[in-house]
Amino acid sequence: MSEKLVITLESMLTCPECGFSKREIMPVDACQFYYECAACKAVLRPRPGDCCVFCSYGSVKCPSMQNQHSVGGAAGR
Ligand SMILES: [Zn+2]
């Protein structure tokens, strides 16, 4: 795999309850706040400071966070 300036839309979500991992496609235009584990049906929510479940439990940050990173975080309030 070569490093490119592309936003990754695939993330491995790992359930903190049972450790089950599943590959999910992230929505580009919205943050996902709730995610139901396919194995134990636990509903995951983002940890404090995280904007979505992918930032908290995924292997890859969500698309908007990836964007901020490459731009430099100039977006304030
Ligand atoms: Zn689970």
N, CA, C, O and the ligand as a Tripos MOL2 file, in Angstrom:
@<TRIPOS>MOLECULE
protein
  309   307    78     0     0
PROTEIN
NO_CHARGES

@<TRIPOS>ATOM
      1 N           0.8540   -1.1990    0.0000 N.3       1 MET1
      2 CA          0.0000    0.0000    0.0000 C.3       1 MET1
      3 C           0.8900    1.2500    0.0000 C.2       1 MET1
      4 O           1.8130    1.3610    0.8070 O.2       1 MET1
      5 N           0.6120    2.1610   -0.8860 N.am      2 SER2
      6 CA          1.3770    3.3980   -0.9190 C.3       2 SER2
      7 C           0.5810    4.5020   -0.2370 C.2       2 SER2
      8 O          -0.6480    4.4700   -0.1940 O.2       2 SER2
      9 N           1.3080    5.4740    0.2930 N.am      3 GLU3
     10 CA          0.6280    6.5580    0.9860 C.3       3 GLU3
     11 C           0.1420    7.5940    0.0070 C.2       3 GLU3
     12 O           0.9210    8.1230   -0.7860 O.2       3 GLU3
     13 N          -1.1150    7.8820    0.0550 N.am      4 LYS4
     14 CA         -1.6950    8.8680   -0.8430 C.3       4 LYS4
     15 C          -2.5640    9.8110   -0.0430 C.2       4 LYS4
     16 O          -2.9890    9.5040    1.0700 O.2       4 LYS4
     17 N          -2.8160   10.9540   -0.6270 N.am      5 LEU5
     18 CA         -3.6690   11.9160    0.0500 C.3       5 LEU5
     19 C          -5.1320   11.6420   -0.2810 C.2       5 LEU5
     20 O          -5.8330   12.4690   -0.8640 O.2       5 LEU5
     21 N          -5.5490   10.4800    0.1040 N.am      6 VAL6
     22 CA         -6.9330   10.1180   -0.1360 C.3       6 VAL6
     23 C          -7.5890    9.8840    1.2160 C.2       6 VAL6
     24 O          -6.9510    9.4390    2.1700 O.2       6 VAL6
     25 N          -8.8410   10.1840    1.2720 N.am      7 ILE7
     26 CA         -9.5730    9.9380    2.5050 C.3       7 ILE7
     27 C         -10.0290    8.4860    2.5370 C.2       7 ILE7
     28 O         -10.6440    7.9840    1.5960 O.2       7 ILE7
     29 N          -9.7190    7.8490    3.6140 N.am      8 THR8
     30 CA        -10.1160    6.4590    3.7680 C.3       8 THR8
     31 C         -11.5500    6.3830    4.2630 C.2       8 THR8
     32 O         -11.9190    7.0000    5.2620 O.2       8 THR8
     33 N         -12.3380    5.6200    3.5480 N.am      9 LEU9
     34 CA        -13.7420    5.5090    3.9440 C.3       9 LEU9
     35 C         -14.0360    4.1880    4.6370 C.2       9 LEU9
     36 O         -15.1290    3.9810    5.1630 O.2       9 LEU9
     37 N         -13.0610    3.3080    4.6340 N.am     10 GLU10
     38 CA        -13.2660    2.0260    5.2900 C.3      10 GLU10
     39 C         -12.5990    2.0400    6.6440 C.2      10 GLU10
     40 O         -11.4630    2.4920    6.7880 O.2      10 GLU10
     41 N         -13.3070    1.5430    7.6260 N.am     11 SER11
     42 CA        -12.7640    1.5150    8.9720 C.3      11 SER11
     43 C         -13.1460    0.2080    9.6410 C.2      11 SER11
     44 O         -14.2480   -0.3070    9.4530 O.2      11 SER11
     45 N         -12.2230   -0.3140   10.4190 N.am     12 MET12
     46 CA        -12.5390   -1.5050   11.1950 C.3      12 MET12
     47 C         -13.0590   -1.0620   12.5510 C.2      12 MET12
     48 O         -12.3050   -0.5430   13.3740 O.2      12 MET12
     49 N         -14.3270   -1.2660   12.7760 N.am     13 LEU13
     50 CA        -14.9090   -0.9010   14.0540 C.3      13 LEU13
     51 C         -14.7750   -2.0700   15.0240 C.2      13 LEU13
     52 O         -15.1880   -3.1900   14.7230 O.2      13 LEU13
     53 N         -14.2040   -1.8020   16.1700 N.am     14 THR14
     54 CA        -14.0590   -2.8460   17.1790 C.3      14 THR14
     55 C         -14.9640   -2.5510   18.3610 C.2      14 THR14
     56 O         -14.8660   -1.4890   18.9770 O.2      14 THR14
     57 N         -15.8270   -3.4720   18.6700 N.am     15 CYS15
     58 CA        -16.7550   -3.3050   19.7770 C.3      15 CYS15
     59 C         -16.0160   -3.4380   21.1010 C.2      15 CYS15
     60 O         -15.3280   -4.4330   21.3240 O.2      15 CYS15
     61 N         -16.1490   -2.4370   21.9960 N.am     16 PRO16
     62 CA        -15.4760   -2.4930   23.2940 C.3      16 PRO16
     63 C         -16.1240   -3.5070   24.2350 C.2      16 PRO16
     64 O         -15.5270   -3.9120   25.2330 O.2      16 PRO16
     65 N         -17.3280   -3.9050   23.9120 N.am     17 GLU17
     66 CA        -18.0400   -4.8370   24.7890 C.3      17 GLU17
     67 C         -17.5820   -6.2730   24.5740 C.2      17 GLU17
     68 O         -17.3260   -7.0010   25.5330 O.2      17 GLU17
     69 N         -17.4790   -6.6780   23.3120 N.am     18 CYS18
     70 CA        -17.1730   -8.0770   23.0430 C.3      18 CYS18
     71 C         -15.9310   -8.2640   22.1800 C.2      18 CYS18
     72 O         -15.4940   -9.3930   21.9570 O.2      18 CYS18
     73 N         -15.3550   -7.1540   21.6890 N.am     19 GLY19
     74 CA        -14.1250   -7.2710   20.9120 C.3      19 GLY19
     75 C         -14.3260   -7.6620   19.4640 C.2      19 GLY19
     76 O         -13.3600   -7.9140   18.7450 O.2      19 GLY19
     77 N         -15.5640   -7.7140   19.0350 N.am     20 PHE20
     78 CA        -15.8650   -8.0820   17.6620 C.3      20 PHE20
     79 C         -15.5090   -6.9410   16.7110 C.2      20 PHE20
     80 O         -15.8620   -5.7880   16.9610 O.2      20 PHE20
     81 N         -14.8190   -7.2600   15.6340 N.am     21 SER21
     82 CA        -14.4330   -6.2430   14.6610 C.3      21 SER21
     83 C         -15.1860   -6.4430   13.3540 C.2      21 SER21
     84 O         -15.3630   -7.5640   12.8790 O.2      21 SER21
     85 N         -15.6220   -5.3250   12.7900 N.am     22 LYS22
     86 CA        -16.3200   -5.4090   11.5220 C.3      22 LYS22
     87 C         -15.8960   -4.2480   10.6420 C.2      22 LYS22
     88 O         -15.7540   -3.1180   11.1090 O.2      22 LYS22
     89 N         -15.6950   -4.5400    9.3570 N.am     23 ARG23
     90 CA        -15.3110   -3.4840    8.4300 C.3      23 ARG23
     91 C         -16.5520   -2.7080    8.0060 C.2      23 ARG23
     92 O         -17.5290   -3.2860    7.5300 O.2      23 ARG23
     93 N         -16.4970   -1.4020    8.1840 N.am     24 GLU24
     94 CA        -17.6550   -0.5740    7.8440 C.3      24 GLU24
     95 C         -17.2280    0.5470    6.9180 C.2      24 GLU24
     96 O         -16.0910    1.0170    6.9620 O.2      24 GLU24
     97 N         -18.1550    0.9640    6.0860 N.am     25 ILE25
     98 CA        -17.9180    2.1170    5.2270 C.3      25 ILE25
     99 C         -18.4730    3.3520    5.9260 C.2      25 ILE25
    100 O         -19.6260    3.3670    6.3560 O.2      25 ILE25
    101 N         -17.6390    4.3910    6.0360 N.am     26 MET26
    102 CA        -18.0840    5.5880    6.7450 C.3      26 MET26
    103 C         -18.8240    6.5260    5.7990 C.2      26 MET26
    104 O         -18.4470    6.6560    4.6350 O.2      26 MET26
    105 N         -19.8660    7.1740    6.2870 N.am     27 PRO27
    106 CA        -20.5370    8.2000    5.4890 C.3      27 PRO27
    107 C         -19.6420    9.4240    5.3830 C.2      27 PRO27
    108 O         -19.0180    9.8260    6.3650 O.2      27 PRO27
    109 N         -19.5750   10.0200    4.1960 N.am     28 VAL28
    110 CA        -18.6620   11.1460    3.9910 C.3      28 VAL28
    111 C         -19.2440   12.4440    4.5120 C.2      28 VAL28
    112 O         -18.5180   13.3250    4.9710 O.2      28 VAL28
    113 N         -20.5640   12.5550    4.4380 N.am     29 ASP29
    114 CA        -21.1910   13.8420    4.7020 C.3      29 ASP29
    115 C         -21.8070   13.9450    6.0880 C.2      29 ASP29
    116 O         -22.4190   14.9610    6.4170 O.2      29 ASP29
    117 N         -21.6540   12.9120    6.9030 N.am     30 ALA30
    118 CA        -22.2670   12.9660    8.2200 C.3      30 ALA30
    119 C         -21.4470   12.1510    9.2040 C.2      30 ALA30
    120 O         -20.7100   11.2430    8.8210 O.2      30 ALA30
    121 N         -21.5880   12.4890   10.4690 N.am     31 CYS31
    122 CA        -20.9300   11.7100   11.5040 C.3      31 CYS31
    123 C         -21.9140   10.6930   12.0600 C.2      31 CYS31
    124 O         -23.1020   10.9730   12.2200 O.2      31 CYS31
    125 N         -21.3990    9.5210   12.3450 N.am     32 GLN32
    126 CA        -22.2850    8.4850   12.8770 C.3      32 GLN32
    127 C         -22.1300    8.4280   14.3850 C.2      32 GLN32
    128 O         -21.0460    8.1550   14.9030 O.2      32 GLN32
    129 N         -23.2250    8.6870   15.0820 N.am     33 PHE33
    130 CA        -23.1800    8.7460   16.5300 C.3      33 PHE33
    131 C         -23.4820    7.4080   17.1860 C.2      33 PHE33
    132 O         -23.0140    7.1160   18.2870 O.2      33 PHE33
    133 N         -24.2590    6.6160   16.4990 N.am     34 TYR34
    134 CA        -24.6380    5.3390   17.0840 C.3      34 TYR34
    135 C         -24.2460    4.2110   16.1550 C.2      34 TYR34
    136 O         -24.3310    4.3200   14.9320 O.2      34 TYR34
    137 N         -23.8210    3.1370   16.7630 N.am     35 TYR35
    138 CA        -23.4820    1.9660   15.9790 C.3      35 TYR35
    139 C         -23.8280    0.7280   16.7820 C.2      35 TYR35
    140 O         -23.4060    0.5750   17.9280 O.2      35 TYR35
    141 N         -24.5960   -0.1490   16.1710 N.am     36 GLU36
    142 CA        -24.9700   -1.3620   16.8730 C.3      36 GLU36
    143 C         -24.0420   -2.4830   16.4650 C.2      36 GLU36
    144 O         -23.8980   -2.7960   15.2830 O.2      36 GLU36
    145 N         -23.4120   -3.0870   17.4670 N.am     37 CYS37
    146 CA        -22.5040   -4.1930   17.2100 C.3      37 CYS37
    147 C         -23.2830   -5.3700   16.6290 C.2      37 CYS37
    148 O         -24.3400   -5.7520   17.1310 O.2      37 CYS37
    149 N         -22.7320   -5.9280   15.5630 N.am     38 ALA38
    150 CA        -23.4260   -7.0280   14.8920 C.3      38 ALA38
    151 C         -23.3700   -8.3060   15.7180 C.2      38 ALA38
    152 O         -24.1760   -9.2140   15.5200 O.2      38 ALA38
    153 N         -22.4250   -8.3750   16.6370 N.am     39 ALA39
    154 CA        -22.2560   -9.6060   17.4080 C.3      39 ALA39
    155 C         -23.0600   -9.6020   18.7110 C.2      39 ALA39
    156 O         -23.8000  -10.5470   18.9860 O.2      39 ALA39
    157 N         -22.9160   -8.5400   19.5130 N.am     40 CYS40
    158 CA        -23.5690   -8.5530   20.8260 C.3      40 CYS40
    159 C         -24.6960   -7.5350   20.9450 C.2      40 CYS40
    160 O         -25.3250   -7.4140   21.9960 O.2      40 CYS40
    161 N         -24.9480   -6.8020   19.8610 N.am     41 LYS41
    162 CA        -26.0550   -5.8310   19.8040 C.3      41 LYS41
    163 C         -25.8840   -4.6670   20.7690 C.2      41 LYS41
    164 O         -26.8440   -3.9500   21.0510 O.2      41 LYS41
    165 N         -24.6860   -4.4750   21.2710 N.am     42 ALA42
    166 CA        -24.4340   -3.3080   22.1050 C.3      42 ALA42
    167 C         -24.4460   -2.0670   21.2190 C.2      42 ALA42
    168 O         -23.9110   -2.0800   20.1100 O.2      42 ALA42
    169 N         -25.0580   -1.0000   21.7170 N.am     43 VAL43
    170 CA        -25.0800    0.2370   20.9620 C.3      43 VAL43
    171 C         -23.9130    1.1120   21.4150 C.2      43 VAL43
    172 O         -23.8440    1.5390   22.5670 O.2      43 VAL43
    173 N         -23.0070    1.3630   20.4870 N.am     44 LEU44
    174 CA        -21.8210    2.1490   20.8060 C.3      44 LEU44
    175 C         -22.1020    3.6200   20.5560 C.2      44 LEU44
    176 O         -22.8010    3.9930   19.6150 O.2      44 LEU44
    177 N         -21.5330    4.4450   21.4320 N.am     45 ARG45
    178 CA        -21.6100    5.8870   21.2470 C.3      45 ARG45
    179 C         -20.2040    6.4570   21.3330 C.2      45 ARG45
    180 O         -19.3260    5.8370   21.9340 O.2      45 ARG45
    181 N         -19.9730    7.6260   20.7440 N.am     46 PRO46
    182 CA        -18.6210    8.1950   20.7660 C.3      46 PRO46
    183 C         -18.1550    8.4900   22.1860 C.2      46 PRO46
    184 O         -18.9540    8.8470   23.0520 O.2      46 PRO46
    185 N         -16.8510    8.3360   22.4140 N.am     47 ARG47
    186 CA        -16.2830    8.7180   23.7050 C.3      47 ARG47
    187 C         -16.2170   10.2400   23.7820 C.2      47 ARG47
    188 O         -16.2380   10.9100   22.7490 O.2      47 ARG47
    189 N         -16.1370   10.7950   24.9930 N.am     48 PRO48
    190 CA        -16.0560   12.2540   25.1300 C.3      48 PRO48
    191 C         -14.8930   12.8190   24.3180 C.2      48 PRO48
    192 O         -13.7720   12.3190   24.4040 O.2      48 PRO48
    193 N         -15.1600   13.8610   23.5320 N.am     49 GLY49
    194 CA        -14.1260   14.4700   22.7270 C.3      49 GLY49
    195 C         -14.0660   13.9320   21.3190 C.2      49 GLY49
    196 O         -13.4210   14.5200   20.4520 O.2      49 GLY49
    197 N         -14.7320   12.8200   21.0840 N.am     50 ASP50
    198 CA        -14.7630   12.2600   19.7420 C.3      50 ASP50
    199 C         -16.0760   12.6240   19.0760 C.2      50 ASP50
    200 O         -17.1110   12.7440   19.7310 O.2      50 ASP50
    201 N         -16.0150   12.8000   17.7510 N.am     51 CYS51
    202 CA        -17.2170   13.2780   17.0650 C.3      51 CYS51
    203 C         -18.1030   12.1440   16.5960 C.2      51 CYS51
    204 O         -19.2870   12.3580   16.3330 O.2      51 CYS51
    205 N         -17.5600   10.9480   16.4860 N.am     52 CYS52
    206 CA        -18.4020    9.8480   16.0170 C.3      52 CYS52
    207 C         -17.8020    8.5150   16.4500 C.2      52 CYS52
    208 O         -16.6830    8.4590   16.9590 O.2      52 CYS52
    209 N         -18.5540    7.4610   16.2440 N.am     53 VAL53
    210 CA        -18.1100    6.1510   16.7100 C.3      53 VAL53
    211 C         -16.8540    5.6760   15.9890 C.2      53 VAL53
    212 O         -16.0910    4.8700   16.5230 O.2      53 VAL53
    213 N         -16.6420    6.1740   14.7800 N.am     54 PHE54
    214 CA        -15.4510    5.7460   14.0380 C.3      54 PHE54
    215 C         -14.1880    6.3220   14.6680 C.2      54 PHE54
    216 O         -13.1400    5.6770   14.6820 O.2      54 PHE54
    217 N         -14.3010    7.5520   15.1950 N.am     55 CYS55
    218 CA        -13.1470    8.1520   15.8640 C.3      55 CYS55
    219 C         -12.8340    7.4120   17.1630 C.2      55 CYS55
    220 O         -11.6710    7.3140   17.5570 O.2      55 CYS55
    221 N         -13.8480    6.9010   17.8190 N.am     56 SER56
    222 CA        -13.6460    6.2490   19.1040 C.3      56 SER56
    223 C         -13.2330    4.7900   18.9580 C.2      56 SER56
    224 O         -12.3310    4.3230   19.6530 O.2      56 SER56
    225 N         -13.8830    4.0860   18.0690 N.am     57 TYR57
    226 CA        -13.6910    2.6350   18.0270 C.3      57 TYR57
    227 C         -13.1750    2.1160   16.6940 C.2      57 TYR57
    228 O         -12.8970    0.9250   16.5540 O.2      57 TYR57
    229 N         -13.0480    3.0000   15.7180 N.am     58 GLY58
    230 CA        -12.6070    2.5470   14.4120 C.3      58 GLY58
    231 C         -11.0980    2.5700   14.2770 C.2      58 GLY58
    232 O         -10.4030    3.1960   15.0770 O.2      58 GLY58
    233 N         -10.5910    1.8820   13.2570 N.am     59 SER59
    234 CA         -9.1590    1.8700   13.0050 C.3      59 SER59
    235 C          -8.7450    3.1450   12.2700 C.2      59 SER59
    236 O          -7.5630    3.4820   12.2130 O.2      59 SER59
    237 N          -9.7220    3.8440   11.7130 N.am     60 VAL60
    238 CA         -9.4610    5.0550   10.9530 C.3      60 VAL60
    239 C         -10.3880    6.1470   11.4620 C.2      60 VAL60
    240 O         -11.5550    5.8890   11.7570 O.2      60 VAL60
    241 N          -9.8680    7.3720   11.5670 N.am     61 LYS61
    242 CA        -10.7240    8.4860   11.9680 C.3      61 LYS61
    243 C         -11.7460    8.7660   10.8760 C.2      61 LYS61
    244 O         -11.5600    8.3700    9.7250 O.2      61 LYS61
    245 N         -12.8190    9.4450   11.2400 N.am     62 CYS62
    246 CA        -13.8860    9.6920   10.2780 C.3      62 CYS62
    247 C         -13.4190   10.7030    9.2170 C.2      62 CYS62
    248 O         -12.4580   11.4400    9.4400 O.2      62 CYS62
    249 N         -14.0970   10.7310    8.0790 N.am     63 PRO63
    250 CA        -13.6700   11.5880    6.9570 C.3      63 PRO63
    251 C         -13.4750   13.0470    7.3290 C.2      63 PRO63
    252 O         -12.5360   13.6740    6.8390 O.2      63 PRO63
    253 N         -14.3230   13.6070    8.1730 N.am     64 SER64
    254 CA        -14.1760   15.0260    8.4980 C.3      64 SER64
    255 C         -12.9200   15.2680    9.3250 C.2      64 SER64
    256 O         -12.2820   16.3110    9.1810 O.2      64 SER64
    257 N         -12.5550   14.3250   10.1880 N.am     65 MET65
    258 CA        -11.3290   14.4560   10.9540 C.3      65 MET65
    259 C         -10.1150   14.3240   10.0550 C.2      65 MET65
    260 O          -9.1160   15.0200   10.2410 O.2      65 MET65
    261 N         -10.2000   13.4260    9.0740 N.am     66 GLN66
    262 CA         -9.1040   13.2750    8.1290 C.3      66 GLN66
    263 C          -8.9170   14.5560    7.3340 C.2      66 GLN66
    264 O          -7.7890   14.9450    7.0280 O.2      66 GLN66
    265 N         -10.0220   15.2110    7.0000 N.am     67 ASN67
    266 CA         -9.9690   16.4700    6.2770 C.3      67 ASN67
    267 C          -9.2880   17.5460    7.0920 C.2      67 ASN67
    268 O          -8.4060   18.2450    6.5940 O.2      67 ASN67
    269 N          -9.6920   17.6830    8.3490 N.am     68 GLN68
    270 CA         -9.1110   18.6870    9.2280 C.3      68 GLN68
    271 C          -7.6150   18.5010    9.3600 C.2      68 GLN68
    272 O          -6.8500   19.4640    9.4050 O.2      68 GLN68
    273 N          -7.2150   17.2450    9.4190 N.am     69 HIS69
    274 CA         -5.8060   16.9380    9.5960 C.3      69 HIS69
    275 C          -4.9780   17.4510    8.4350 C.2      69 HIS69
    276 O          -3.9190   18.0470    8.6290 O.2      69 HIS69
    277 N          -5.4730   17.2120    7.2090 N.am     70 SER70
    278 CA         -4.7050   17.5930    6.0310 C.3      70 SER70
    279 C          -4.7520   19.1010    5.8150 C.2      70 SER70
    280 O          -3.8110   19.6790    5.2710 O.2      70 SER70
    281 N          -5.8430   19.7430    6.2380 N.am     71 VAL71
    282 CA         -5.9630   21.1790    6.0240 C.3      71 VAL71
    283 C          -5.1700   21.9450    7.0950 C.2      71 VAL71
    284 O          -4.5820   22.9890    6.8100 O.2      71 VAL71
    285 N          -5.1620   21.4260    8.3080 N.am     72 GLY72
    286 CA         -4.3920   22.0820    9.3450 C.3      72 GLY72
    287 C          -5.2370   22.5520   10.5050 C.2      72 GLY72
    288 O          -4.7560   23.2840   11.3700 O.2      72 GLY72
    289 N          -6.4710   22.1470   10.5330 N.am     73 GLY73
    290 CA         -7.3370   22.4880   11.6510 C.3      73 GLY73
    291 C          -7.6170   23.9640   11.7870 C.2      73 GLY73
    292 O          -7.6100   24.4940   12.8980 O.2      73 GLY73
    293 N          -7.8620   24.6410   10.6820 N.am     74 ALA74
    294 CA         -8.1290   26.0670   10.7270 C.3      74 ALA74
    295 C          -9.5810   26.3630   11.0720 C.2      74 ALA74
    296 O          -9.9480   27.5060   11.3450 O.2      74 ALA74
    297 N         -10.3740   25.3520   11.0570 N.am     75 ALA75
    298 CA        -11.7870   25.5550   11.3290 C.3      75 ALA75
    299 C         -12.0280   25.7820   12.8150 C.2      75 ALA75
    300 O         -11.8880   24.8590   13.6170 O.2      75 ALA75
    301 N         -12.3830   26.9850   13.1760 N.am     76 GLY76
    302 CA        -12.6580   27.2790   14.5720 C.3      76 GLY76
    303 C         -14.1450   27.2540   14.8300 C.2      76 GLY76
    304 O         -14.8470   26.3440   14.3880 O.2      76 GLY76
    305 N         -14.6240   28.2510   15.5440 N.am     77 ARG77
    306 CA        -16.0480   28.3130   15.7890 C.3      77 ARG77
    307 C         -16.6710   29.3060   14.8490 C.2      77 ARG77
    308 O         -17.8830   29.5170   14.8870 O.2      77 ARG77
    309 ZN        -20.0870   -6.3700   20.5130 Zn       78 ZN78
@<TRIPOS>BOND
     1     1     2 1
     2     2     3 1
     3     3     4 2
     4     3     5 am
     5     5     6 1
     6     6     7 1
     7     7     8 2
     8     7     9 am
     9     9    10 1
    10    10    11 1
    11    11    12 2
    12    11    13 am
    13    13    14 1
    14    14    15 1
    15    15    16 2
    16    15    17 am
    17    17    18 1
    18    18    19 1
    19    19    20 2
    20    19    21 am
    21    21    22 1
    22    22    23 1
    23    23    24 2
    24    23    25 am
    25    25    26 1
    26    26    27 1
    27    27    28 2
    28    27    29 am
    29    29    30 1
    30    30    31 1
    31    31    32 2
    32    31    33 am
    33    33    34 1
    34    34    35 1
    35    35    36 2
    36    35    37 am
    37    37    38 1
    38    38    39 1
    39    39    40 2
    40    39    41 am
    41    41    42 1
    42    42    43 1
    43    43    44 2
    44    43    45 am
    45    45    46 1
    46    46    47 1
    47    47    48 2
    48    47    49 am
    49    49    50 1
    50    50    51 1
    51    51    52 2
    52    51    53 am
    53    53    54 1
    54    54    55 1
    55    55    56 2
    56    55    57 am
    57    57    58 1
    58    58    59 1
    59    59    60 2
    60    59    61 am
    61    61    62 1
    62    62    63 1
    63    63    64 2
    64    63    65 am
    65    65    66 1
    66    66    67 1
    67    67    68 2
    68    67    69 am
    69    69    70 1
    70    70    71 1
    71    71    72 2
    72    71    73 am
    73    73    74 1
    74    74    75 1
    75    75    76 2
    76    75    77 am
    77    77    78 1
    78    78    79 1
    79    79    80 2
    80    79    81 am
    81    81    82 1
    82    82    83 1
    83    83    84 2
    84    83    85 am
    85    85    86 1
    86    86    87 1
    87    87    88 2
    88    87    89 am
    89    89    90 1
    90    90    91 1
    91    91    92 2
    92    91    93 am
    93    93    94 1
    94    94    95 1
    95    95    96 2
    96    95    97 am
    97    97    98 1
    98    98    99 1
    99    99   100 2
   100    99   101 am
   101   101   102 1
   102   102   103 1
   103   103   104 2
   104   103   105 am
   105   105   106 1
   106   106   107 1
   107   107   108 2
   108   107   109 am
   109   109   110 1
   110   110   111 1
   111   111   112 2
   112   111   113 am
   113   113   114 1
   114   114   115 1
   115   115   116 2
   116   115   117 am
   117   117   118 1
   118   118   119 1
   119   119   120 2
   120   119   121 am
   121   121   122 1
   122   122   123 1
   123   123   124 2
   124   123   125 am
   125   125   126 1
   126   126   127 1
   127   127   128 2
   128   127   129 am
   129   129   130 1
   130   130   131 1
   131   131   132 2
   132   131   133 am
   133   133   134 1
   134   134   135 1
   135   135   136 2
   136   135   137 am
   137   137   138 1
   138   138   139 1
   139   139   140 2
   140   139   141 am
   141   141   142 1
   142   142   143 1
   143   143   144 2
   144   143   145 am
   145   145   146 1
   146   146   147 1
   147   147   148 2
   148   147   149 am
   149   149   150 1
   150   150   151 1
   151   151   152 2
   152   151   153 am
   153   153   154 1
   154   154   155 1
   155   155   156 2
   156   155   157 am
   157   157   158 1
   158   158   159 1
   159   159   160 2
   160   159   161 am
   161   161   162 1
   162   162   163 1
   163   163   164 2
   164   163   165 am
   165   165   166 1
   166   166   167 1
   167   167   168 2
   168   167   169 am
   169   169   170 1
   170   170   171 1
   171   171   172 2
   172   171   173 am
   173   173   174 1
   174   174   175 1
   175   175   176 2
   176   175   177 am
   177   177   178 1
   178   178   179 1
   179   179   180 2
   180   179   181 am
   181   181   182 1
   182   182   183 1
   183   183   184 2
   184   183   185 am
   185   185   186 1
   186   186   187 1
   187   187   188 2
   188   187   189 am
   189   189   190 1
   190   190   191 1
   191   191   192 2
   192   191   193 am
   193   193   194 1
   194   194   195 1
   195   195   196 2
   196   195   197 am
   197   197   198 1
   198   198   199 1
   199   199   200 2
   200   199   201 am
   201   201   202 1
   202   202   203 1
   203   203   204 2
   204   203   205 am
   205   205   206 1
   206   206   207 1
   207   207   208 2
   208   207   209 am
   209   209   210 1
   210   210   211 1
   211   211   212 2
   212   211   213 am
   213   213   214 1
   214   214   215 1
   215   215   216 2
   216   215   217 am
   217   217   218 1
   218   218   219 1
   219   219   220 2
   220   219   221 am
   221   221   222 1
   222   222   223 1
   223   223   224 2
   224   223   225 am
   225   225   226 1
   226   226   227 1
   227   227   228 2
   228   227   229 am
   229   229   230 1
   230   230   231 1
   231   231   232 2
   232   231   233 am
   233   233   234 1
   234   234   235 1
   235   235   236 2
   236   235   237 am
   237   237   238 1
   238   238   239 1
   239   239   240 2
   240   239   241 am
   241   241   242 1
   242   242   243 1
   243   243   244 2
   244   243   245 am
   245   245   246 1
   246   246   247 1
   247   247   248 2
   248   247   249 am
   249   249   250 1
   250   250   251 1
   251   251   252 2
   252   251   253 am
   253   253   254 1
   254   254   255 1
   255   255   256 2
   256   255   257 am
   257   257   258 1
   258   258   259 1
   259   259   260 2
   260   259   261 am
   261   261   262 1
   262   262   263 1
   263   263   264 2
   264   263   265 am
   265   265   266 1
   266   266   267 1
   267   267   268 2
   268   267   269 am
   269   269   270 1
   270   270   271 1
   271   271   272 2
   272   271   273 am
   273   273   274 1
   274   274   275 1
   275   275   276 2
   276   275   277 am
   277   277   278 1
   278   278   279 1
   279   279   280 2
   280   279   281 am
   281   281   282 1
   282   282   283 1
   283   283   284 2
   284   283   285 am
   285   285   286 1
   286   286   287 1
   287   287   288 2
   288   287   289 am
   289   289   290 1
   290   290   291 1
   291   291   292 2
   292   291   293 am
   293   293   294 1
   294   294   295 1
   295   295   296 2
   296   295   297 am
   297   297   298 1
   298   298   299 1
   299   299   300 2
   300   299   301 am
   301   301   302 1
   302   302   303 1
   303   303   304 2
   304   303   305 am
   305   305   306 1
   306   306   307 1
   307   307   308 2
@<TRIPOS>SUBSTRUCTURE
     1 MET1         2 RESIDUE 1 A MET
     2 SER2         6 RESIDUE 1 A SER
     3 GLU3        10 RESIDUE 1 A GLU
     4 LYS4        14 RESIDUE 1 A LYS
     5 LEU5        18 RESIDUE 1 A LEU
     6 VAL6        22 RESIDUE 1 A VAL
     7 ILE7        26 RESIDUE 1 A ILE
     8 THR8        30 RESIDUE 1 A THR
     9 LEU9        34 RESIDUE 1 A LEU
    10 GLU10       38 RESIDUE 1 A GLU
    11 SER11       42 RESIDUE 1 A SER
    12 MET12       46 RESIDUE 1 A MET
    13 LEU13       50 RESIDUE 1 A LEU
    14 THR14       54 RESIDUE 1 A THR
    15 CYS15       58 RESIDUE 1 A CYS
    16 PRO16       62 RESIDUE 1 A PRO
    17 GLU17       66 RESIDUE 1 A GLU
    18 CYS18       70 RESIDUE 1 A CYS
    19 GLY19       74 RESIDUE 1 A GLY
    20 PHE20       78 RESIDUE 1 A PHE
    21 SER21       82 RESIDUE 1 A SER
    22 LYS22       86 RESIDUE 1 A LYS
    23 ARG23       90 RESIDUE 1 A ARG
    24 GLU24       94 RESIDUE 1 A GLU
    25 ILE25       98 RESIDUE 1 A ILE
    26 MET26      102 RESIDUE 1 A MET
    27 PRO27      106 RESIDUE 1 A PRO
    28 VAL28      110 RESIDUE 1 A VAL
    29 ASP29      114 RESIDUE 1 A ASP
    30 ALA30      118 RESIDUE 1 A ALA
    31 CYS31      122 RESIDUE 1 A CYS
    32 GLN32      126 RESIDUE 1 A GLN
    33 PHE33      130 RESIDUE 1 A PHE
    34 TYR34      134 RESIDUE 1 A TYR
    35 TYR35      138 RESIDUE 1 A TYR
    36 GLU36      142 RESIDUE 1 A GLU
    37 CYS37      146 RESIDUE 1 A CYS
    38 ALA38      150 RESIDUE 1 A ALA
    39 ALA39      154 RESIDUE 1 A ALA
    40 CYS40      158 RESIDUE 1 A CYS
    41 LYS41      162 RESIDUE 1 A LYS
    42 ALA42      166 RESIDUE 1 A ALA
    43 VAL43      170 RESIDUE 1 A VAL
    44 LEU44      174 RESIDUE 1 A LEU
    45 ARG45      178 RESIDUE 1 A ARG
    46 PRO46      182 RESIDUE 1 A PRO
    47 ARG47      186 RESIDUE 1 A ARG
    48 PRO48      190 RESIDUE 1 A PRO
    49 GLY49      194 RESIDUE 1 A GLY
    50 ASP50      198 RESIDUE 1 A ASP
    51 CYS51      202 RESIDUE 1 A CYS
    52 CYS52      206 RESIDUE 1 A CYS
    53 VAL53      210 RESIDUE 1 A VAL
    54 PHE54      214 RESIDUE 1 A PHE
    55 CYS55      218 RESIDUE 1 A CYS
    56 SER56      222 RESIDUE 1 A SER
    57 TYR57      226 RESIDUE 1 A TYR
    58 GLY58      230 RESIDUE 1 A GLY
    59 SER59      234 RESIDUE 1 A SER
    60 VAL60      238 RESIDUE 1 A VAL
    61 LYS61      242 RESIDUE 1 A LYS
    62 CYS62      246 RESIDUE 1 A CYS
    63 PRO63      250 RESIDUE 1 A PRO
    64 SER64      254 RESIDUE 1 A SER
    65 MET65      258 RESIDUE 1 A MET
    66 GLN66      262 RESIDUE 1 A GLN
    67 ASN67      266 RESIDUE 1 A ASN
    68 GLN68      270 RESIDUE 1 A GLN
    69 HIS69      274 RESIDUE 1 A HIS
    70 SER70      278 RESIDUE 1 A SER
    71 VAL71      282 RESIDUE 1 A VAL
    72 GLY72      286 RESIDUE 1 A GLY
    73 GLY73      290 RESIDUE 1 A GLY
    74 ALA74      294 RESIDUE 1 A ALA
    75 ALA75      298 RESIDUE 1 A ALA
    76 GLY76      302 RESIDUE 1 A GLY
    77 ARG77      306 RESIDUE 1 A ARG
    78 ZN78       309 GROUP 0 **** ****
